[in-house]
């Protein structure tokens, strides 16, 4: 099977869907050359640096039978469009009494590792998880990002694709044939019996590396990748924790009111899962500080495989 980078797989998904449906068009402050060369300026719109404006345009176009893709590039830039996202896109289908679908794909890069300092190293997806009416996902592999983007473009609701900047150049197997991945379906990247590690995006790969190291010590780690944040596959997560009895959550975002807290609640609110726990839930997250520019300090702030290993060992303590 051929290999594509994470970025190439995402671009291929968009191009394939645009060939399939002439109602799809793309808006971004940067007109991506491969798309512009194939589809031209009518369908690939290079916008001014006005995220509030083109986010609003996407909502209007979606209500007029188009299927827009609005690419915010860095998640930082969408903050100036919060009114359009939270008050309009998330609620407009409901407020129209369900009479009109609003199919929109929003794209945004998240995460650190690029030495681009505090504003451009954020992972604020939990802010959007709190808003009813938005679907969202955070893929960890080229295979996943392609299948999820294609699903999102075909969905009749606003969907946010959060994409880890650290993974852009990572390669992985991607089939030639058309495929989609349903939202709300987690993936067990590695099976195990002693500890469940629920990890997101780049930390999926760090968790897999940690699992390899721990396997040498006789510790069997199951790595679960939620892939989809909303809807969330609670059943797969709970089933894994019921099997292993221990849960570590690895998230590049900070711990306060974050995705990691949601997963901890998923495990502890369910009677059968809570009863299966042999140790307290452990979260391995970024420190709750603005992300430093200094490489040494940035590395200190973010979790990695060593901290995941330490987290696993802590839940194994008698």
Secondary structure by P-SEA (a helix, b strand, c coil): cccccaaaaaaaaaaaaaaacccbbbbcccccaaaaacccccccccccccaaaaaaaaaaaaaaccbbbbbccccccccccccccccccccccccccccbbbbbbbbbbbbccccccccccccaaaaaaacccccccccccaaaaaaaaaaaaacccbbbbbbbcccccbbbbbbcccccccccccccccccccbbbbccaaaaaaaaaaaaaaaaacbbbbbbbcccccccaaaaaaaaaaaccbbbbbbcccccccaaaaaaaaacccaaaaaaccccccccccccccccccaaaaaaacccaaaaaaaaaaaacc
